[in-house]
């Protein structure tokens, strides 16, 4: 029941939660809000077209754009540009939904494991808008579809968080361990999974205890895989490598190798979708910036961050205190993976797993790299961040690619240990985006070249055809004028032959 | 001894054969060079370099009739790439040919368009669609922003707009450095 002999993470950091930290694992459900903001953008940053117009009445669960559902019933009141939780702090087209207070949802029939076909199950997952709740927000139906090409795949249920301040998966398991195991078993049965693992940090003792009880009660074949609490054990590529030995390079999904690596809350969302429940909410941790106090809330997607933080403050006085601190701000995500967001009506989305509230730690002054290689020691994917940094900061993309910039998982470990306080992860994020942009530009150039070659060939052909037609016309005209001369000459001869009268 | 002679002869033959194959390939070598130069160019086909497109410019560079700093849309990165291919030093962009601009695309004011079709043939990448006395439009994804459609338009309804920095094209900014 417990998987033994798990490989160690090659690098990583044991991030200590401060002593005297108090994590509230009760799930506090947020009351219905008056307005929800639904950004029309997906996890790949593609802009989506709305299916509804301003003034339309919608039911909870109605598809208002591809992959976006209404979190409650109400009226669409606006289509404006609004901020969304993203480090760019840009605005995207966003629908505003004014709740009518009825909270009516569309009803969908139950999907049963044995009777309904695989297509119906997949369609239901898509229809209920189940997205990865771990942090990347991947389209779950697409992920599963890829795994289904393999016989007897491996299932890795990911409940590893490791970043202090994020404990939503822990809270979920502590409150719904039986439902989680049921959902995992249903998924195993459906996909004919050969090897099912549930990865969790070994210091989450309450959650492990509850899971063990649930596994026994359900007579489940799932194996628990307790990992030492080293950040970033929860990152997909490192997790897959440690549990299956398969080495993934960036851009290669685990699904390609028949491994379904899926967040624990997402598994539960799939099971609930089959029962007709829409995936319109998530559990979110709100933590003070000093990481000492944390509460877990059940929040619907589209809830403004300021209301969420207010509600958390009403539940926990320490959060209220942090909120009133000098220079208090809100960041989305954990202390390493997060980014600062202003405390405003920016909505919570599927990828928002935590909010940190309070005064940000002051940035220490930067100095030049002393090539101590501390960053290389902690890198969990065995890169050489010091080399990558010099390549990326010199805009040398070829060298950056040689040092496998693509494989960087942007975990932030190197930032934390750098004695020169260089923002290495920001550099790598910048380098990755530049590389992506450069590849897109190259792709566009190839397309433009092909189109221009076709255009030139066509224009040349047209010019040739025209020249040919002109020549033909001239020839005909010349022939005509020649015959006219001939006739004239003949007439002349006839005239001359006649004896003059 | 006989063996050694035979091996020597065999080596000589291989050498001669190789020489012949090199000689026959040298006819295509300038093509290969032109192709490599062309691959460094942004394929905007804007003719700002005073050649009628990227390939003619590449041919001119290959034969030494043009400098490598005549391509404003490519900017510094194109000059660097060309310098590396040709093994020549990097030089600054010659501003006589224009300045480097952010990516842009042509936009037709559809209400003002009279459907004259004059802008269609100059477009080097066939990115304009329209027909006689019917509205024309630009396929933004295919437009290279070469500006060649601007001049032929009799009613001046074509303008260039910045290729919209949609959120999907957003790039993480460069962090500040210690000595910046």
Boltz contact constraints between the chains, C-beta under 6 A:
constraints:
  - contact:
      token1: [A, 45]
      token2: [B, 167]
      max_distance: 6.0
  - contact:
      token1: [A, 45]
      token2: [B, 168]
      max_distance: 6.0
  - contact:
      token1: [A, 46]
      token2: [B, 168]
      max_distance: 6.0
  - contact:
      token1: [A, 88]
      token2: [B, 170]
      max_distance: 6.0
  - contact:
      token1: [A, 90]
      token2: [B, 167]
      max_distance: 6.0
  - contact:
      token1: [A, 92]
      token2: [B, 167]
      max_distance: 6.0
  - contact:
      token1: [A, 366]
      token2: [B, 178]
      max_distance: 6.0
  - contact:
      token1: [A, 367]
      token2: [B, 178]
      max_distance: 6.0
  - contact:
      token1: [A, 368]
      token2: [B, 178]
      max_distance: 6.0
  - contact:
      token1: [A, 423]
      token2: [B, 175]
      max_distance: 6.0
  - contact:
      token1: [A, 426]
      token2: [B, 175]
      max_distance: 6.0
  - contact:
      token1: [A, 427]
      token2: [B, 175]
      max_distance: 6.0
  - contact:
      token1: [A, 429]
      token2: [B, 172]
      max_distance: 6.0
  - contact:
      token1: [A, 430]
      token2: [B, 172]
      max_distance: 6.0
  - contact:
      token1: [A, 430]
      token2: [B, 174]
      max_distance: 6.0
  - contact:
      token1: [A, 433]
      token2: [B, 171]
      max_distance: 6.0
  - contact:
      token1: [A, 433]
      token2: [B, 172]
      max_distance: 6.0
  - contact:
      token1: [A, 437]
      token2: [B, 171]
      max_distance: 6.0
  - contact:
      token1: [A, 445]
      token2: [B, 42]
      max_distance: 6.0
  - contact:
      token1: [A, 445]
      token2: [B, 43]
      max_distance: 6.0
  - contact:
      token1: [A, 448]
      token2: [B, 43]
      max_distance: 6.0
  - contact:
      token1: [A, 448]
      token2: [B, 125]
      max_distance: 6.0
  - contact:
      token1: [A, 448]
      token2: [B, 144]
      max_distance: 6.0
  - contact:
      token1: [A, 449]
      token2: [B, 43]
      max_distance: 6.0
  - contact:
      token1: [A, 451]
      token2: [B, 125]
      max_distance: 6.0
  - contact:
      token1: [A, 451]
      token2: [B, 126]
      max_distance: 6.0
  - contact:
      token1: [A, 452]
      token2: [B, 45]
      max_distance: 6.0
  - contact:
      token1: [A, 452]
      token2: [B, 124]
      max_distance: 6.0
  - contact:
      token1: [A, 452]
      token2: [B, 125]
      max_distance: 6.0
  - contact:
      token1: [A, 455]
      token2: [B, 124]
      max_distance: 6.0
  - contact:
      token1: [A, 455]
      token2: [B, 126]
      max_distance: 6.0
